[in-house]
Amino acid sequence: MTTRKSSCNCGKLSLTYEGPDPERISLCQCYECQKRTGSVFSVQARLPIEHVTIEGQSKTWTFPSDSGKPATFRSCDSGGATYHFCPECGSTVYWEISIAPEFLGVAIGGFTDPTFPPPMISGFEAYGPKWAMNASELPIAHHDYDGTSKGGQRA
């Protein structure tokens, strides 16, 4: 059993997972994930609810929106999801998945854990920019940072 903790930027909303490595970790480029993360893709895990403890208060937003306006694009959450984000800093920490109510979706980045297992599946690749999955091949300067202010080789 592994213990992993995810949190928002300010630390007021957190999720602790105590269990085996997730059975589903996905990399997604759907439009909803792009909008939710502000990036061209997201990496998330589905965690069994019985292994999760949540601390702190959250605000929620449901997709498709509660306004009744249908989504105009396909998404990995087309079946619906309720996102829980920190009311202080706005970071999305976890979400309830309508088609998989026994799991919570959690963005891998919130764990800030370089040992987290890699994705097992990739979806909605046609929605992302062609360069997104091959950033190391872009004709730009590439830097490795070790987490210190001076940078350095990856650990």
N, C-alpha and C positions, 0 to 999 in steps of 0.2 A: 504494500500500500504506500502510495506517495501522498504527501501533503503539498498543495500548491495554493498560493494566495494571489488573487487578482484584486486590483483596486482602481479607483478613479485617480485623477491627478492630485486632488487635495487630500485623499485618504479617508474621507468621511463615509464612503460607500465601498464596501469590500465583499468579496466572495472567497470562501475557503473551500477547496475541494480535497477530500480525503478518499482516495480510491485508486484503482489501477489506472494505467494510462488510458486515455479516452479511446473508445472503439471507432469514433468518427472525428477526424480532423479534416477540414476542407479549406481549400483556397477558392475564393469566389470573386468573380468580376461582374456580377449582376449590377444593375443600376442602383438598386436599393443599398447594396453593400458599399458601392462607391459613394453614394450620398451620405450614408451613415458614418463612414470613416473619414471622408474627405480625401481618400486615396483612390488609386485606380483598382485596387482589390483589397480584400480582407482575408484573414485567416482566422478560422473559428473552430471551436470544439463543441460537441454536444456532450454535456455532462449529466449523468443520472441524478435527478433531484435528491434522491436519498443520500447522496454523498456530498451534498452542498450545504454550507452554512452561510447565510447572508447577514451582514452587519451594517447598520446605517439605514437612513431613509432614502427613498428614491422617488423621482417623478417618472411618469410613464407617457409613452406615445405609442399608438397602435397603428400598424400598417396592414392593409390599406387603412387610411385615416378614418377616424370615427365620424368624419363629416359626411360619410356615405359616398364620397367621390371615388370612383374606382381608379385603381392604378392604371396608367396608360402604357406600362411596360412590364415585361416578365421579370421575375425576381426569384431568388432562392426562397424568399418568404411570401410568395404569391398566395399561399394558403393562409397567411396572416401571422403576425407576431406582435407582441407587446414588449417594447424596449424599456428597460429600466436605466435611468441615467441619474447622475448626482445633481441635486438641485443647486449645489454650490458652484461646482466647476463645469458641469455639463457633460462629463465623460460618460459614455454608455458603457456599463459594466457587464450587463447580462440581458437576455431576453427570453421570453416565453414563446414557444413555437407551437402554433395551433395544430399542426399535423403530427407533432411529437410531444404531447403534454407531459410525458414522464421525464423529459430532458429540459435542460436550460442551455441556450446558446451563450457562449462566452468568447469574446475576442481574445486571441492568444497574446496580443500585445500588452494587455492589462496585467499579464503575469510577469512581464519583464524577466523572463527566464530563458537564457540561451540553451538550456538543456531540454526545453519542451520538445516533444516528438514532432516530426514534420507532418505536413498534410498527406492524406492518403488519397484524396480525390480533388479534382479541380473542376469547377463548373462555370458556365456562362462566359467562356473564353472569348466568344465572338463579340461580347459587349465591351471588352477592354481594348486599350490601344495595343497595337501589334508589338510595341517595344516593351510592354510591361513584364512579360515573362522572360525577357532576355536582356535585362538591364546591364549585365556585365559586358555585353557586346556593343553597347552604345559608344559612339566616338566622343567620350567625355572623360574628364579626369576621374579616376576611381581612388577612393581613400578608404582604408580600413581604420576603424577606431576601436580602441580597447575599453572605452568608457571613461577614460581619464581626460582631463582638459587638454593634454598635450597630444593625444592620439597615440597610435602605435599599432603593432600587429595584433590581429585577433587572437584571443586566448585559445 
